[in-house]
Amino acid sequence: MRDTDFFRRWMDTATAAVEREADRLTELDSPIGDADHGSNLLRGFMAVRAALAAGEPAVASPGEVLQLAGRTLISTVGGASGPLYGTLLRRTGKELGDAAEVSDDALREALYAGVGAVAQLGGAAPGDKTMLDALVPGVAALGTSYRAAADAAEEGARATVPLQARKGRASYLGERSIGHQDPGATSSALLLNALAEVAEGAA
């Protein structure tokens, strides 16, 4: 069972990963986006870290951790990243409800709902060269293990390189979007890798 502290550590580990990789995310975003994915996400996740610290001990359940994180990302991150990441975490947190502890199966089902909400909001599907190319295989692999999920998400992100973008800012470039790794898929893989790191540390 995973408690509130587990989810706090997930968000903190994700923040550290975004700090570490912000320049790379922006570099990936430069040829096919607005060259701000890394800086936007960094601002958002630093705000999440601060919000969770300020909310303690009122944030008393796994669902509340993710809902607060999602609301914070929506309010602080510009562009499409804030609403999409915010929707992912808010919907996942809402699905978890107010339980003090959640099972791995419950988290997987909640993440399925979160990914579905992202797909609905963005009107995208796997193969469109978006964050879904990492999230969909990643969450599907959670049934095997957290590490399998992280690996599948990373593989999904790398697999966006030969794709032509059909959604988002990169889609305006048409064929010129081919040959670049999608920054949203890359940061989504970081999020699932952070989850795996925390799960491995808690095992």
C-alpha positions in Angstrom: 0.0 0.0 0.0 1.2 3.5 -0.8 0.6 6.3 1.7 0.6 10.1 1.5 4.4 10.3 2.1 5.0 8.1 -1.0 3.1 10.5 -3.2 4.9 13.5 -1.7 8.2 11.8 -2.5 7.0 11.1 -6.0 6.3 14.8 -6.6 9.6 15.8 -5.0 11.6 13.3 -7.0 9.8 14.5 -10.2 10.7 18.1 -9.3 14.3 17.1 -8.9 14.2 15.3 -12.3 12.8 18.4 -14.0 15.4 20.6 -12.4 18.1 18.2 -13.7 16.7 17.9 -17.2 15.1 21.4 -17.8 17.8 22.5 -20.2 17.5 19.3 -22.2 13.7 19.6 -22.4 14.0 23.2 -23.7 16.6 22.0 -26.2 14.2 19.4 -27.5 11.4 22.0 -27.6 13.5 24.5 -29.6 13.1 23.1 -33.1 9.5 22.0 -32.9 7.9 24.2 -30.1 8.3 27.5 -28.3 11.6 26.6 -26.6 10.1 26.9 -23.2 9.0 23.4 -22.1 11.9 22.9 -19.6 11.6 26.4 -18.1 7.8 26.2 -17.9 7.8 22.7 -16.2 10.6 23.8 -13.8 8.5 26.8 -12.7 5.5 24.6 -12.3 7.1 21.8 -10.3 9.0 24.2 -8.1 5.6 25.7 -7.3 4.3 22.2 -6.6 7.1 21.6 -4.1 6.3 24.9 -2.4 2.6 24.2 -2.3 3.0 20.8 -0.8 5.3 22.2 1.8 2.9 25.0 2.7 -0.1 22.7 2.7 1.3 20.3 5.3 -0.4 18.7 7.3 -3.7 19.6 5.6 -2.8 17.5 2.6 -3.6 14.3 4.2 -4.2 11.7 1.5 -2.5 10.5 -1.7 -5.4 11.9 -3.8 -5.1 15.3 -2.1 -1.3 15.4 -2.9 -2.0 14.8 -6.6 -4.9 17.2 -6.8 -3.0 20.0 -5.2 -0.1 19.3 -7.6 -2.4 19.4 -10.6 -4.1 22.6 -9.6 -0.7 24.2 -9.0 0.6 23.2 -12.4 -2.5 24.5 -14.1 -2.1 27.9 -12.4 1.6 28.3 -12.9 2.7 26.7 -16.1 2.1 28.5 -19.4 1.3 27.0 -22.8 -0.3 23.5 -23.1 1.9 21.8 -20.5 0.2 23.2 -17.5 -3.4 22.2 -18.4 -2.2 18.8 -19.7 0.0 17.8 -16.7 -2.5 19.4 -14.3 -5.3 17.4 -15.8 -3.3 14.2 -15.5 -2.5 14.7 -11.8 -5.9 16.2 -10.8 -7.9 13.4 -12.5 -5.6 10.7 -11.0 -5.9 12.2 -7.6 -9.7 12.5 -7.9 -9.9 8.8 -8.8 -7.9 7.9 -5.7 -10.5 9.7 -3.6 -9.7 10.4 0.1 -8.2 7.0 1.0 -5.2 7.3 3.4 -3.4 4.5 1.5 -3.9 3.2 -2.0 -2.8 -0.1 -3.6 -0.6 -0.4 -6.7 -3.7 -1.6 -8.6 -5.7 1.4 -7.5 -2.9 3.8 -8.6 -2.7 2.1 -12.0 -6.4 2.4 -12.6 -6.4 6.0 -11.4 -3.5 6.8 -13.8 -5.5 5.2 -16.6 -8.3 7.7 -15.9 -5.7 10.5 -15.8 -4.2 9.6 -19.1 -7.7 9.3 -20.6 -8.5 12.8 -19.4 -5.3 14.1 -21.1 -6.3 12.4 -24.3 -9.7 14.0 -24.2 -8.4 17.4 -23.4 -5.8 17.4 -26.1 -7.7 15.5 -28.7 -4.7 13.3 -29.2 -3.9 9.6 -29.5 -0.8 7.5 -29.4 1.2 8.1 -32.6 0.4 11.8 -32.7 3.8 12.7 -31.3 2.7 13.9 -27.9 3.1 13.0 -24.2 0.6 10.2 -24.8 3.3 8.3 -26.7 5.1 7.9 -23.4 2.1 7.8 -21.0 0.0 5.2 -22.7 2.7 2.4 -22.9 4.1 3.5 -19.5 0.8 3.1 -17.6 0.0 -0.1 -19.5 3.3 -1.6 -18.3 2.5 -0.7 -14.6 0.8 -4.1 -14.4 4.3 -5.6 -14.7 6.3 -3.3 -12.5 7.1 0.4 -11.9 10.5 0.0 -13.6 8.8 -1.7 -16.6 6.5 1.4 -16.7 9.4 3.8 -16.7 11.3 1.8 -19.4 8.2 1.6 -21.6 7.6 5.4 -21.3 11.2 6.1 -22.1 11.0 3.8 -25.1 7.8 5.5 -26.2 9.4 8.9 -25.9 12.4 7.8 -28.1 9.9 6.3 -30.6 8.5 9.8 -31.3 11.6 10.8 -33.2 10.5 9.4 -36.7 6.9 10.5 -36.2 5.2 13.5 -37.8 3.4 15.6 -35.2 -0.4 15.7 -35.6 -1.3 17.6 -32.5 0.1 20.6 -30.6 2.5 23.3 -31.6 4.8 20.9 -33.5 2.0 19.9 -35.8 2.3 23.3 -37.5 5.6 22.2 -38.9 4.3 19.3 -40.8 7.1 17.0 -42.1 9.7 19.3 -40.5 8.6 17.8 -37.1 10.0 14.5 -38.2 13.4 13.6 -36.7 12.9 15.3 -33.3 12.0 13.7 -30.0 8.9 15.1 -28.5 9.6 17.1 -25.4 6.2 16.3 -23.8 6.8 12.6 -24.2 10.3 13.0 -22.8 9.1 14.9 -19.6 6.3 12.3 -19.2 8.9 9.6 -19.1 10.7 11.6 -16.4 7.5 11.6 -14.4 7.1 7.8 -14.6 10.8 7.3 -13.9 10.5 9.4 -10.8 7.6 7.1 -9.7 9.7 4.0 -10.3 12.6 5.5 -8.3 10.3 6.2 -5.3 8.7 2.7 -5.5 12.1 1.0 -5.7 13.2 3.0 -2.7 10.1 2.1 -0.7 10.2 -1.6 -1.6 
